[in-house]
Amino acid sequence: MGGPFDPAPVPLDAAIIFAPAGELVPLALESLGPSGTLALAGIHMSNIPALDYRRHLFQERTVRSVTSNTRRDGEEFLILAQRLGVQVTTTSVPFEHADLALRDLAAGHVRGAAVLTLTR
């Protein structure tokens, strides 16, 4: 299992970027095979770096975006992820340490997603 900046082991038919990180777009496009589709599923995304037509879009690769996702879309996705055996990695961080979590994320010290937890 690789990280977000590692190449795919085989050309992909499709890829989905949920992260709001525009710098992942060229990398994902490079991982697509001919006629592959990249879906940008975030509501917000940082700027996407310049694309090289031959390297990123040639061979009829497609980039699609979504306007928003419904609750039902999320439920269907989670059912599919469970059926496919998708494994997630999270790091729980108490809400009062959110500043430390942001620092660790920026430094690349968090594996998976950082999740802020609230105490009652």
N, C-alpha and C positions, 0 to 999 in steps of 0.2 A: 504494500500500500504506500503510495507516494504522497508528497505534499503538493500544495497548490502550484508550485513552480516547476514540478517535475513533469517531464513529457509522459503522455499516455503510453502504455506498453504496446498498444496496437492502434491503428487509425480508428477513430470513433465515428459512428453514424450520427450521433447527437451528443450535445453536452448542455448542461444548465448551469448558469452562474447565479447563485443566490446572494453572494457577498456583494457589498456595495463598492467593490474594488475594480475600477476601470482597467487597471494594469493587468488584470487577468484575461481580458478579452483577446489580445493578440495571442497569448499562450494557448487559450482554449481553441482559437481558430486554427492554430498550427497543429493541434491534436486531431482535427477533423479529417476524415477521408473525403474523397470526391463526393459531392452532393450532400455533405453533412450539414447539419443545422445547429447553430448555437442559439440558445434561448437565454435572454437576459431577464431574470425573474425578480429582480429587486425593484422596489418603488423608487429608490434613489441610487445613483451610482456616481463615483468620482469620475473625472475626465478620463476618456479613453485615449491612450497614446496613438500617434499616427499609425495607420495600417499600410502595409506594402501589398499592393494588389496581388502580385504573383504569389507571394508567400502566405498571405492570409485569406484571400477571397477567391483566387483562381480555382477552377474545377467546380464551379457552381455551388460554392459554399454559401450558406444563408445565415443571416443574423436576424433574429426576431426579438421583439420586446413585448412586455405585457404592461397593461395599464394598471391593473390591480388583481389581487387574488381574493376570491371569496372564501368564507369559512369552509364551504363544501369542497372547494379546490384543495385546501389544506388537509381536510379529513381524507380525501381520496389519495392525496400524496402520501400521507402517513401510513395508510393501509398498504399502498404499493411498496413503500420503503420496508415495512415489516415483512411483507411477503418475499421481497428480494433479499432480506437479511442485511440491510444497511446497518452498519455500526456507527454510532456517533461517539465522539469524545468531548467531554465538557470539563471545565475547571470551575468549581463553585467559588465565588468570592463574596464575602459579606458586603452589603451595600455601602457601609461606612468606609470600605477600602477601595471604592470604585476608582479613585485616582491611581492607586497602585496597579489595579487591573489594567487601566489604560496605558500606564507606563510599560508594564510587562507585554501587553499586546504590541505596542509600538516597537519594542525591542525583540519581538519574535520569541518570547519566553513562554508563551501559552500554546499548549497543544490542543487543537480542536477549537471549541468556542468557550469564551469566558461567560459565565452566567452569574449575574448579580442576584444575591439572595437577601431577602428581608427577614429580620427576626421580629417576633411579636413580643 
